[in-house]
Amino acid sequence: NSRFFREKLNEYTGNFEKLNLILLDIDFFKKINDGYGHLGGDAVLIQVGQILKSYQEKEILVSRVGGEEFAILVPDQSLEETLHLASMISEKIKQTIIPFDGQEIKITMSFGISNWNPEKFSVRDFYKKADEALYESKRNGRDRMTILNCA
């Protein structure tokens, strides 16, 4: 999945003038695995995957890129439209109750968003900026979005 995503990232950066990247990470996922076991963690990953897939349309690409981290490529939309999409996803995640083994799991996610600027950044830097934004969200308390505008 991660390799496929990176291949598509290279393809998209060559085919779209406007391109935004959202990296999302489940907050405190280790605590979920520790508290509910790996089957509980798997239930969370499955539910998050289903929610994210429901936002995949047209050229929008959703992928799990590692552990509890997901990525969304959003072509042909402004940074504001991408932020709106990320906000809708965040609210849906917060409202979702994941049933597991007679219990209910609630989660939040942190978001890092960057936009493609081929004149300033390589594809690797584009991904790195979204990753930096994601970790800024985590450092600032999680359950939030950080944008690194590369324009």
Secondary structure, 3 states (H helix, E strand, C coil): CHHHHHHHHHHHHHHCCCEEEEEEEECCHHHHHHHHHHHHHHHHHHHHHHHHHCCCCCCCEEEEEECCEEEEEEECCCHHHHHHHHHHHHHHHHHCCEEECCEEECCCEEEEEEECCCCCCCHHHHHHHHHHHHHHHHHCCCCCEEEECCC
